[in-house]
Each structure stands twice: as C-alpha cells, then as structure tokens.
C-alpha cells in the first residue's frame, strides 16, 4: 500500500540508527581501551573491512560488531516486518565478516570481533591484551624503564 513512503522513511530511520549506533559504540570502545591503558591503536585504518581499531605493528584488527547489523546471538531479533529482507541483510553482513577475517588472517593479522553488548566487559579487554602480548606487544614499555634504571643498592 504505502510501500514507497514506508521504505523511504525506514531507510532514513535506519541510517540515523546506524550513524548514532556507530558513534556511541566507538566511543564506548575508546573509553574501555583508555580505562585499561591499551595504547597505540589506530581507528578506521584502511585495511580490508576497515576494522574499527587496529594495532599496526603487532597486527591486530579489532571489530566491534553492532548487535543488530551482524546478528548477535544474545540480542538480535528479526524485525516483525520485512522478515526476509532483514534475515538476508544479516546473513550478507555475516558472510562479509567471515570473508574479511580470512583476508586479514592471510595477511598475518590477528582478528578479534566483539559485540557491542560486550563492550563494558573486562573480558573483552583481556582478550585484546592477550592477543597483543602473544604478538610481542608490551604494555607501556616506556613506563617500566625509570624503575628498572634506578641504581642498585650498594
Ligand atoms: Zn548483543
């Protein structure tokens, strides 16, 4: 019936949701990284799939996947209308995620994906930290120097 108006309205709405969602999700991740003193990341570096964050030297790509757009097993519910459209949309996104992961791994990158609903968890940070360390990255290497440079007792 009012299909054209509806879909135009809907895509405007979704675009708004998407940009708002991305902003707050990214800001949350930045806060989390700061809180745990994880430094040295870049955001939106031009790599396959444009990871939300990455560490260039240890080669870790970090994606924060939106629960709605990527079909989070905890939060995702298919919208009540246009079921087929949304199911297909999420399926396509997930397929692209897998392709991007494979592409990055082939280039020697570690890939971590986390859901936006997991953003406050220290577990998420631990995962990032562990992977970085495994790849030879040291947390705050500069800060350790002054203490160890102190002269030993006579
Ligand atoms: Zn979720």
Backbone and ligand atoms as CSV (ligand in chain L), in Angstrom:
chain,resi,resn,atom,element,x,y,z
A,1,UNK,N,N,0.831,-1.194,0.000
A,1,UNK,CA,C,0.000,0.000,0.000
A,1,UNK,C,C,0.875,1.258,0.000
A,2,UNK,N,N,1.323,1.664,1.163
A,2,UNK,CA,C,2.174,2.857,1.254
A,2,UNK,C,C,3.641,2.443,1.267
A,3,UNK,N,N,3.923,1.489,0.411
A,3,UNK,CA,C,5.249,0.863,0.448
A,3,UNK,C,C,6.414,1.829,0.242
A,4,UNK,N,N,6.254,2.741,-0.738
A,4,UNK,CA,C,7.363,3.630,-1.084
A,4,UNK,C,C,7.695,4.569,0.074
A,5,UNK,N,N,6.647,5.163,0.599
A,5,UNK,CA,C,6.831,6.074,1.736
A,5,UNK,C,C,7.459,5.309,2.904
A,6,UNK,N,N,6.883,4.148,3.134
A,6,UNK,CA,C,7.375,3.351,4.256
A,6,UNK,C,C,8.852,3.026,4.150
A,7,UNK,N,N,9.273,2.546,2.977
A,7,UNK,CA,C,10.668,2.123,2.875
A,7,UNK,C,C,11.612,3.328,2.901
A,8,UNK,N,N,11.140,4.460,2.357
A,8,UNK,CA,C,11.970,5.674,2.410
A,8,UNK,C,C,12.132,6.122,3.859
A,9,UNK,N,N,11.017,6.113,4.552
A,9,UNK,CA,C,11.054,6.500,5.957
A,9,UNK,C,C,11.934,5.543,6.734
A,10,UNK,N,N,11.751,4.264,6.403
A,10,UNK,CA,C,12.505,3.260,7.128
A,10,UNK,C,C,14.005,3.421,6.908
A,11,UNK,N,N,14.404,3.656,5.647
A,11,UNK,CA,C,15.850,3.747,5.424
A,11,UNK,C,C,16.440,5.007,6.040
A,12,UNK,N,N,15.622,6.073,6.098
A,12,UNK,CA,C,16.098,7.268,6.798
A,12,UNK,C,C,16.305,6.963,8.273
A,13,UNK,N,N,15.343,6.259,8.814
A,13,UNK,CA,C,15.409,5.890,10.221
A,13,UNK,C,C,16.626,5.002,10.488
A,14,UNK,N,N,16.809,4.019,9.607
A,14,UNK,CA,C,17.907,3.084,9.804
A,14,UNK,C,C,19.266,3.768,9.668
A,15,UNK,N,N,19.333,4.717,8.740
A,15,UNK,CA,C,20.584,5.460,8.566
A,15,UNK,C,C,20.911,6.229,9.841
A,16,UNK,N,N,19.867,6.786,10.436
A,16,UNK,CA,C,20.061,7.529,11.681
A,16,UNK,C,C,20.520,6.588,12.787
A,17,UNK,N,N,19.881,5.438,12.858
A,17,UNK,CA,C,20.247,4.452,13.870
A,17,UNK,C,C,21.684,4.018,13.668
A,18,UNK,N,N,22.024,3.775,12.419
A,18,UNK,CA,C,23.357,3.291,12.123
A,18,UNK,C,C,24.432,4.292,12.560
A,19,UNK,N,N,24.260,5.564,12.168
A,19,UNK,CA,C,25.319,6.510,12.491
A,19,UNK,C,C,25.373,6.788,13.988
A,20,UNK,N,N,24.213,6.886,14.598
A,20,UNK,CA,C,24.212,7.095,16.041
A,20,UNK,C,C,24.860,5.910,16.747
A,21,UNK,N,N,24.443,4.717,16.310
A,21,UNK,CA,C,24.961,3.493,16.917
A,21,UNK,C,C,26.471,3.418,16.814
A,22,UNK,N,N,26.994,3.665,15.623
A,22,UNK,CA,C,28.435,3.594,15.417
A,22,UNK,C,C,29.189,4.545,16.330
A,23,UNK,N,N,28.683,5.754,16.427
A,23,UNK,CA,C,29.353,6.757,17.244
A,23,UNK,C,C,29.462,6.316,18.694
A,24,UNK,N,N,28.331,5.955,19.268
A,24,UNK,CA,C,28.360,5.637,20.684
A,24,UNK,C,C,29.138,4.346,20.941
A,25,UNK,N,N,29.029,3.392,20.013
A,25,UNK,CA,C,29.747,2.133,20.164
A,25,UNK,C,C,31.251,2.379,20.154
A,26,UNK,N,N,31.665,3.209,19.196
A,26,UNK,CA,C,33.077,3.502,19.081
A,26,UNK,C,C,33.590,4.253,20.308
A,27,UNK,N,N,32.802,5.224,20.752
A,27,UNK,CA,C,33.196,5.997,21.928
A,27,UNK,C,C,33.328,5.090,23.141
A,28,UNK,N,N,32.433,4.115,23.248
A,28,UNK,CA,C,32.495,3.181,24.374
A,28,UNK,C,C,33.772,2.361,24.331
A,29,UNK,N,N,34.119,1.916,23.108
A,29,UNK,CA,C,35.331,1.115,22.963
A,29,UNK,C,C,36.563,1.951,23.314
A,30,UNK,N,N,36.590,3.178,22.863
A,30,UNK,CA,C,37.713,4.064,23.172
A,30,UNK,C,C,37.841,4.234,24.684
A,31,UNK,N,N,36.712,4.430,25.341
A,31,UNK,CA,C,36.736,4.560,26.802
A,31,UNK,C,C,37.304,3.318,27.467
A,32,UNK,N,N,36.884,2.172,26.951
A,32,UNK,CA,C,37.353,0.908,27.514
A,32,UNK,C,C,38.865,0.758,27.345
A,33,UNK,N,N,39.343,1.076,26.144
A,33,UNK,CA,C,40.782,0.963,25.872
A,33,UNK,C,C,41.575,1.922,26.763
A,34,UNK,N,N,41.032,3.124,26.948
A,34,UNK,CA,C,41.707,4.106,27.797
A,34,UNK,C,C,41.734,3.646,29.243
A,35,UNK,N,N,40.605,3.133,29.691
A,35,UNK,CA,C,40.473,2.706,31.080
A,35,UNK,C,C,41.528,1.658,31.422
A,36,UNK,N,N,41.804,0.777,30.456
A,36,UNK,CA,C,42.770,-0.296,30.708
A,36,UNK,C,C,44.155,0.024,30.132
A,37,UNK,N,N,44.351,1.272,29.786
A,37,UNK,CA,C,45.651,1.750,29.300
A,37,UNK,C,C,46.188,0.966,28.114
A,38,UNK,N,N,45.290,0.624,27.225
A,38,UNK,CA,C,45.737,-0.026,25.993
A,38,UNK,C,C,45.947,1.065,24.950
A,39,UNK,N,N,47.202,1.280,24.615
A,39,UNK,CA,C,47.513,2.377,23.700
A,39,UNK,C,C,47.976,1.877,22.336
A,40,UNK,N,N,48.256,2.826,21.500
A,40,UNK,CA,C,48.894,2.515,20.223
A,40,UNK,C,C,47.951,2.086,19.115
A,41,UNK,N,N,46.657,2.226,19.335
A,41,UNK,CA,C,45.727,1.800,18.291
A,41,UNK,C,C,45.445,2.930,17.309
A,42,UNK,N,N,45.000,2.525,16.141
A,42,UNK,CA,C,44.505,3.458,15.126
A,42,UNK,C,C,43.056,3.113,14.893
A,43,UNK,N,N,42.273,4.096,14.505
A,43,UNK,CA,C,40.904,3.738,14.148
A,43,UNK,C,C,40.674,3.981,12.674
A,44,UNK,N,N,39.853,3.120,12.083
A,44,UNK,CA,C,39.476,3.196,10.669
A,44,UNK,C,C,40.679,3.220,9.742
A,45,UNK,N,N,41.697,2.475,10.081
A,45,UNK,CA,C,42.856,2.364,9.210
A,45,UNK,C,C,42.449,1.591,7.954
A,46,UNK,N,N,42.920,2.022,6.785
A,46,UNK,CA,C,42.455,1.360,5.553
A,46,UNK,C,C,42.974,-0.060,5.358
A,47,UNK,N,N,42.308,-0.985,5.989
A,47,UNK,CA,C,42.595,-2.408,5.834
A,47,UNK,C,C,41.320,-3.059,5.313
A,48,UNK,N,N,41.420,-4.322,4.855
A,48,UNK,CA,C,40.182,-4.987,4.420
A,48,UNK,C,C,39.116,-4.919,5.514
A,49,UNK,N,N,37.926,-4.506,5.142
A,49,UNK,CA,C,36.825,-4.442,6.091
A,49,UNK,C,C,36.869,-3.230,6.999
A,50,UNK,N,N,37.891,-2.392,6.869
A,50,UNK,CA,C,38.088,-1.218,7.729
A,50,UNK,C,C,37.778,-1.518,9.196
A,51,UNK,N,N,38.723,-2.196,9.866
A,51,UNK,CA,C,38.489,-2.518,11.276
A,51,UNK,C,C,38.242,-1.245,12.088
A,52,UNK,N,N,37.417,-1.335,13.103
A,52,UNK,CA,C,37.136,-0.160,13.932
A,52,UNK,C,C,38.410,0.319,14.617
A,53,UNK,N,N,39.233,-0.646,15.034
A,53,UNK,CA,C,40.503,-0.318,15.668
A,53,UNK,C,C,41.554,-1.294,15.179
A,54,UNK,N,N,42.798,-0.850,15.144
A,54,UNK,CA,C,43.851,-1.810,14.867
A,54,UNK,C,C,45.168,-1.358,15.475
A,55,UNK,N,N,46.007,-2.321,15.748
A,55,UNK,CA,C,47.377,-2.067,16.190
A,55,UNK,C,C,48.261,-2.506,15.044
A,56,UNK,N,N,48.992,-1.569,14.476
A,56,UNK,CA,C,49.688,-1.853,13.225
A,56,UNK,C,C,50.844,-2.827,13.387
A,57,UNK,N,N,51.708,-2.576,14.373
A,57,UNK,CA,C,52.902,-3.389,14.456
A,57,UNK,C,C,52.614,-4.827,14.900
A,58,UNK,N,N,51.890,-5.017,15.966
A,58,UNK,CA,C,51.558,-6.414,16.284
A,58,UNK,C,C,50.494,-6.997,15.352
A,59,UNK,N,N,49.955,-6.172,14.494
A,59,UNK,CA,C,48.939,-6.634,13.550
A,59,UNK,C,C,47.724,-7.270,14.203
A,60,UNK,N,N,47.015,-6.454,14.916
A,60,UNK,CA,C,45.745,-6.908,15.473
A,60,UNK,C,C,44.635,-5.994,14.972
A,61,UNK,N,N,43.633,-6.617,14.389
A,61,UNK,CA,C,42.474,-5.866,13.928
A,61,UNK,C,C,41.314,-6.144,14.876
A,62,UNK,N,N,40.643,-5.088,15.281
A,62,UNK,CA,C,39.542,-5.223,16.236
A,62,UNK,C,C,38.263,-4.654,15.629
A,63,UNK,N,N,37.261,-5.511,15.584
A,63,UNK,CA,C,35.968,-5.071,15.084
A,63,UNK,C,C,34.966,-5.068,16.223
A,64,UNK,N,N,34.198,-4.021,16.298
A,64,UNK,CA,C,33.078,-4.018,17.227
A,64,UNK,C,C,31.819,-4.152,16.384
A,65,UNK,N,N,31.209,-5.328,16.444
A,65,UNK,CA,C,30.060,-5.588,15.587
A,65,UNK,C,C,28.763,-5.144,16.252
A,66,UNK,N,N,27.988,-4.408,15.512
A,66,UNK,CA,C,26.680,-3.988,16.010
A,66,UNK,C,C,25.773,-5.202,16.157
A,67,UNK,N,N,25.115,-5.322,17.297
A,67,UNK,CA,C,24.280,-6.499,17.567
A,67,UNK,C,C,23.171,-6.648,16.536
A,68,UNK,N,N,22.630,-5.539,16.101
A,68,UNK,CA,C,21.548,-5.611,15.116
A,68,UNK,C,C,22.065,-5.961,13.721
A,69,UNK,N,N,23.089,-5.285,13.272
A,69,UNK,CA,C,23.543,-5.446,11.885
A,69,UNK,C,C,24.271,-6.757,11.641
A,70,UNK,N,N,24.864,-7.306,12.687
A,70,UNK,CA,C,25.649,-8.526,12.492
A,70,UNK,C,C,24.993,-9.750,13.132
A,71,UNK,N,N,23.819,-9.566,13.707
A,71,UNK,CA,C,23.055,-10.706,14.213
A,71,UNK,C,C,23.608,-11.324,15.474
A,72,UNK,N,N,23.748,-10.524,16.516
A,72,UNK,CA,C,24.257,-11.027,17.795
A,72,UNK,C,C,23.350,-12.141,18.337
A,73,UNK,N,N,23.953,-13.280,18.751
A,73,UNK,CA,C,23.127,-14.384,19.246
A,73,UNK,C,C,22.360,-14.030,20.524
A,74,UNK,N,N,22.847,-13.046,21.282
A,74,UNK,CA,C,22.161,-12.668,22.525
A,74,UNK,C,C,21.037,-11.676,22.283
A,75,UNK,N,N,21.299,-10.693,21.408
A,75,UNK,CA,C,20.359,-9.567,21.308
A,75,UNK,C,C,19.517,-9.539,20.045
A,76,UNK,N,N,19.965,-10.180,18.992
A,76,UNK,CA,C,19.298,-9.952,17.712
A,76,UNK,C,C,17.907,-10.555,17.649
A,77,UNK,N,N,16.965,-9.717,17.247
A,77,UNK,CA,C,15.625,-10.216,16.960
A,77,UNK,C,C,15.253,-9.691,15.586
A,78,UNK,N,N,14.785,-10.573,14.738
A,78,UNK,CA,C,14.378,-10.130,13.404
A,78,UNK,C,C,13.192,-9.183,13.534
A,79,UNK,N,N,13.279,-8.026,12.865
A,79,UNK,CA,C,12.128,-7.112,12.906
A,79,UNK,C,C,10.867,-7.807,12.405
A,80,UNK,N,N,9.733,-7.350,12.870
A,80,UNK,CA,C,8.477,-8.050,12.580
A,80,UNK,C,C,8.040,-7.902,11.129
A,81,UNK,N,N,8.409,-6.791,10.493
A,81,UNK,CA,C,8.067,-6.678,9.078
A,81,UNK,C,C,9.317,-6.897,8.235
A,82,UNK,N,N,9.098,-7.239,6.970
A,82,UNK,CA,C,10.205,-7.489,6.039
A,82,UNK,C,C,11.200,-8.521,6.556
A,83,UNK,N,N,10.655,-9.569,7.121
A,83,UNK,CA,C,11.485,-10.593,7.752
A,83,UNK,C,C,12.563,-11.110,6.804
A,84,UNK,N,N,12.156,-11.424,5.579
A,84,UNK,CA,C,13.106,-11.986,4.623
A,84,UNK,C,C,14.229,-10.996,4.326
A,85,UNK,N,N,13.853,-9.729,4.187
A,85,UNK,CA,C,14.844,-8.699,3.893
A,85,UNK,C,C,15.903,-8.633,4.989
A,86,UNK,N,N,15.456,-8.583,6.219
A,86,UNK,CA,C,16.393,-8.431,7.333
A,86,UNK,C,C,17.229,-9.685,7.543
A,87,UNK,N,N,16.586,-10.837,7.381
A,87,UNK,CA,C,17.353,-12.081,7.526
A,87,UNK,C,C,18.474,-12.130,6.514
A,88,UNK,N,N,18.134,-11.733,5.297
A,88,UNK,CA,C,19.120,-11.744,4.230
A,88,UNK,C,C,20.225,-10.717,4.485
A,89,UNK,N,N,19.828,-9.570,4.987
A,89,UNK,CA,C,20.763,-8.488,5.283
A,89,UNK,C,C,21.818,-8.954,6.298
A,90,UNK,N,N,21.350,-9.549,7.369
A,90,UNK,CA,C,22.257,-10.008,8.418
A,90,UNK,C,C,23.143,-11.141,7.891
A,91,UNK,N,N,22.541,-12.028,7.098
A,91,UNK,CA,C,23.309,-13.131,6.533
A,91,UNK,C,C,24.434,-12.604,5.651
A,92,UNK,N,N,24.105,-11.608,4.837
A,92,UNK,CA,C,25.097,-11.000,3.949
A,92,UNK,C,C,26.214,-10.342,4.759
A,93,UNK,N,N,25.822,-9.608,5.786
A,93,UNK,CA,C,26.830,-8.955,6.637
A,93,UNK,C,C,27.765,-9.973,7.263
A,94,UNK,N,N,27.183,-11.064,7.764
A,94,UNK,CA,C,27.993,-12.068,8.440
A,94,UNK,C,C,28.928,-12.766,7.469
A,95,UNK,N,N,28.439,-12.994,6.276
A,95,UNK,CA,C,29.270,-13.634,5.260
A,95,UNK,C,C,30.449,-12.717,4.924
A,96,UNK,N,N,30.161,-11.423,4.826
A,96,UNK,CA,C,31.224,-10.462,4.524
A,96,UNK,C,C,32.240,-10.420,5.668
A,97,UNK,N,N,31.747,-10.499,6.909
A,97,UNK,CA,C,32.646,-10.525,8.071
A,97,UNK,C,C,33.629,-11.681,7.954
A,98,UNK,N,N,33.106,-12.866,7.632
A,98,UNK,CA,C,33.963,-14.053,7.532
A,98,UNK,C,C,35.013,-13.868,6.448
A,99,UNK,N,N,34.573,-13.275,5.329
A,99,UNK,CA,C,35.481,-13.066,4.206
A,99,UNK,C,C,36.596,-12.100,4.600
A,100,UNK,N,N,36.227,-11.042,5.280
A,100,UNK,CA,C,37.186,-10.033,5.728
A,100,UNK,C,C,38.192,-10.663,6.706
A,101,UNK,N,N,37.674,-11.453,7.657
A,101,UNK,CA,C,38.543,-12.121,8.633
A,101,UNK,C,C,39.587,-12.980,7.930
A,102,UNK,N,N,39.127,-13.760,6.967
A,102,UNK,CA,C,40.023,-14.672,6.253
A,102,UNK,C,C,41.088,-13.878,5.502
A,103,UNK,N,N,40.665,-12.778,4.907
A,103,UNK,CA,C,41.576,-11.941,4.133
A,103,UNK,C,C,42.662,-11.355,5.040
A,104,UNK,N,N,42.248,-10.866,6.190
A,104,UNK,CA,C,43.205,-10.285,7.138
A,104,UNK,C,C,44.156,-11.348,7.681
A,105,UNK,N,N,43.614,-12.514,8.017
A,105,UNK,CA,C,44.453,-13.576,8.585
A,105,UNK,C,C,45.494,-14.035,7.580
A,106,UNK,N,N,45.097,-14.072,6.337
A,106,UNK,CA,C,46.069,-14.440,5.291
A,106,UNK,C,C,47.215,-13.441,5.240
A,107,UNK,N,N,46.943,-12.191,5.597
A,107,UNK,CA,C,47.988,-11.161,5.593
A,107,UNK,C,C,48.724,-11.095,6.937
A,108,UNK,N,N,48.473,-12.061,7.810
A,108,UNK,CA,C,49.203,-12.126,9.070
A,108,UNK,C,C,48.589,-11.338,10.214
A,109,UNK,N,N,47.335,-10.955,10.066
A,109,UNK,CA,C,46.662,-10.213,11.128
A,109,UNK,C,C,45.905,-11.154,12.055
A,110,UNK,N,N,45.928,-10.820,13.336
A,110,UNK,CA,C,45.002,-11.467,14.266
A,110,UNK,C,C,43.719,-10.648,14.207
A,111,UNK,N,N,42.595,-11.320,14.288
A,111,UNK,CA,C,41.316,-10.622,14.206
A,111,UNK,C,C,40.495,-10.909,15.459
A,112,UNK,N,N,40.040,-9.865,16.094
A,112,UNK,CA,C,39.134,-10.017,17.229
A,112,UNK,C,C,37.847,-9.293,16.895
A,113,UNK,N,N,36.756,-10.001,17.082
A,113,UNK,CA,C,35.449,-9.364,16.922
A,113,UNK,C,C,34.736,-9.395,18.259
A,114,UNK,N,N,34.150,-8.285,18.601
A,114,UNK,CA,C,33.389,-8.261,19.834
A,114,UNK,C,C,32.039,-7.625,19.540
A,115,UNK,N,N,31.035,-8.035,20.308
A,115,UNK,CA,C,29.698,-7.469,20.103
A,115,UNK,C,C,29.569,-6.176,20.880
A,116,UNK,N,N,28.757,-5.290,20.361
A,116,UNK,CA,C,28.596,-4.014,21.071
A,116,UNK,C,C,28.042,-4.203,22.480
A,117,UNK,N,N,27.301,-5.293,22.700
A,117,UNK,CA,C,26.752,-5.531,24.043
A,117,UNK,C,C,27.823,-6.045,25.018
A,118,UNK,N,N,28.999,-6.376,24.508
A,118,UNK,CA,C,30.071,-6.898,25.357
A,118,UNK,C,C,31.091,-5.816,25.712
A,119,UNK,N,N,30.770,-4.606,25.344
A,119,UNK,CA,C,31.778,-3.552,25.400
A,119,UNK,C,C,32.248,-3.156,26.785
A,120,UNK,N,N,31.436,-3.388,27.766
A,120,UNK,CA,C,31.854,-2.952,29.095
A,120,UNK,C,C,32.679,-4.007,29.819
A,121,UNK,N,N,32.799,-5.161,29.217
A,121,UNK,CA,C,33.393,-6.287,29.931
A,121,UNK,C,C,34.908,-6.256,29.919
A,122,UNK,N,N,35.491,-6.479,31.084
A,122,UNK,CA,C,36.946,-6.528,31.152
A,122,UNK,C,C,37.455,-7.756,30.399
A,123,UNK,N,N,36.563,-8.746,30.250
A,123,UNK,CA,C,36.923,-9.941,29.483
A,123,UNK,C,C,37.318,-9.569,28.053
A,124,UNK,N,N,36.597,-8.627,27.499
A,124,UNK,CA,C,36.895,-8.159,26.150
A,124,UNK,C,C,38.309,-7.583,26.099
A,125,UNK,N,N,38.641,-6.803,27.107
A,125,UNK,CA,C,39.967,-6.196,27.158
A,125,UNK,C,C,41.048,-7.256,27.323
A,126,UNK,N,N,40.785,-8.215,28.181
A,126,UNK,CA,C,41.748,-9.292,28.421
A,126,UNK,C,C,42.063,-10.027,27.123
A,127,UNK,N,N,41.013,-10.232,26.343
A,127,UNK,CA,C,41.190,-10.926,25.074
A,127,UNK,C,C,42.108,-10.125,24.158
A,128,UNK,N,N,41.894,-8.837,24.115
A,128,UNK,CA,C,42.707,-7.966,23.274
A,128,UNK,C,C,44.150,-7.978,23.764
A,129,UNK,N,N,44.288,-7.829,25.076
A,129,UNK,CA,C,45.608,-7.759,25.679
A,129,UNK,C,C,46.402,-9.038,25.436
A,130,UNK,N,N,45.723,-10.157,25.655
A,130,UNK,CA,C,46.376,-11.461,25.463
A,130,UNK,C,C,46.873,-11.614,24.036
A,131,UNK,N,N,46.035,-11.255,23.102
A,131,UNK,CA,C,46.412,-11.394,21.693
A,131,UNK,C,C,47.581,-10.477,21.357
A,132,UNK,N,N,47.530,-9.254,21.879
A,132,UNK,CA,C,48.627,-8.324,21.623
A,132,UNK,C,C,49.937,-8.848,22.195
A,133,UNK,N,N,49.867,-9.386,23.404
A,133,UNK,CA,C,51.075,-9.896,24.044
A,133,UNK,C,C,51.643,-11.094,23.296
A,134,UNK,N,N,50.733,-11.935,22.841
A,134,UNK,CA,C,51.158,-13.101,22.073
A,134,UNK,C,C,51.929,-12.667,20.830
A,135,UNK,N,N,51.571,-11.493,20.333
A,135,UNK,CA,C,52.235,-10.993,19.128
A,135,UNK,C,C,53.415,-10.083,19.462
A,136,UNK,N,N,53.881,-10.154,20.704
A,136,UNK,CA,C,55.107,-9.461,21.067
A,136,UNK,C,C,54.938,-8.009,21.446
A,137,UNK,N,N,53.709,-7.629,21.754
A,137,UNK,CA,C,53.445,-6.234,22.116
A,137,UNK,C,C,53.554,-6.079,23.620
A,138,UNK,N,N,54.276,-5.064,24.087
A,138,UNK,CA,C,54.425,-4.855,25.527
A,138,UNK,C,C,53.602,-3.659,25.963
A,139,UNK,N,N,52.887,-3.839,27.060
A,139,UNK,CA,C,52.058,-2.751,27.569
A,139,UNK,C,C,52.948,-1.697,28.215
A,140,UNK,N,N,52.787,-0.468,27.832
A,140,UNK,CA,C,53.536,0.660,28.396
A,140,UNK,C,C,55.026,0.366,28.566
A,141,UNK,N,N,55.746,0.023,27.513
A,141,UNK,CA,C,57.158,-0.340,27.682
A,141,UNK,C,C,57.982,0.816,28.240
A,142,UNK,N,N,57.585,2.049,27.935
A,142,UNK,CA,C,58.347,3.211,28.373
A,142,UNK,C,C,58.262,3.383,29.890
A,143,UNK,N,N,57.086,3.118,30.441
A,143,UNK,CA,C,56.861,3.333,31.866
A,143,UNK,C,C,57.720,2.420,32.743
A,144,UNK,N,N,58.128,1.289,32.203
A,144,UNK,CA,C,58.887,0.341,33.013
A,144,UNK,C,C,60.349,0.758,33.154
A,145,UNK,N,N,60.802,1.609,32.243
A,145,UNK,CA,C,62.221,1.954,32.213
A,145,UNK,C,C,62.711,2.705,33.460
A,146,UNK,N,N,62.027,3.766,33.929
A,146,UNK,CA,C,62.580,4.539,35.040
A,146,UNK,C,C,62.860,3.692,36.285
A,147,UNK,N,N,61.913,2.789,36.604
A,147,UNK,CA,C,62.105,1.962,37.788
A,147,UNK,C,C,63.307,1.046,37.647
A,148,UNK,N,N,63.383,0.364,36.502
A,148,UNK,CA,C,64.483,-0.601,36.328
A,148,UNK,C,C,65.827,0.113,36.151
A,149,UNK,N,N,65.767,1.416,35.798
A,149,UNK,CA,C,67.013,2.155,35.581
A,149,UNK,C,C,67.590,2.688,36.907
A,150,UNK,N,N,66.783,2.557,37.976
A,150,UNK,CA,C,67.284,3.015,39.275
A,150,UNK,C,C,68.568,2.266,39.650
A,151,UNK,N,N,69.466,2.977,40.279
A,151,UNK,CA,C,70.738,2.324,40.591
A,151,UNK,C,C,70.543,1.305,41.730
A,152,UNK,N,N,71.157,0.148,41.594
A,152,UNK,CA,C,71.013,-0.907,42.602
A,152,UNK,C,C,71.644,-0.494,43.930
A,153,UNK,N,N,71.164,-1.036,45.036
A,153,UNK,CA,C,71.776,-0.698,46.321
A,153,UNK,C,C,73.225,-1.127,46.379
A,154,UNK,N,N,74.051,-0.372,47.033
A,154,UNK,CA,C,75.479,-0.661,47.064
A,154,UNK,C,C,75.827,-1.956,47.824
L,1,ZN,ZN,ZN,24.467,-8.294,21.533
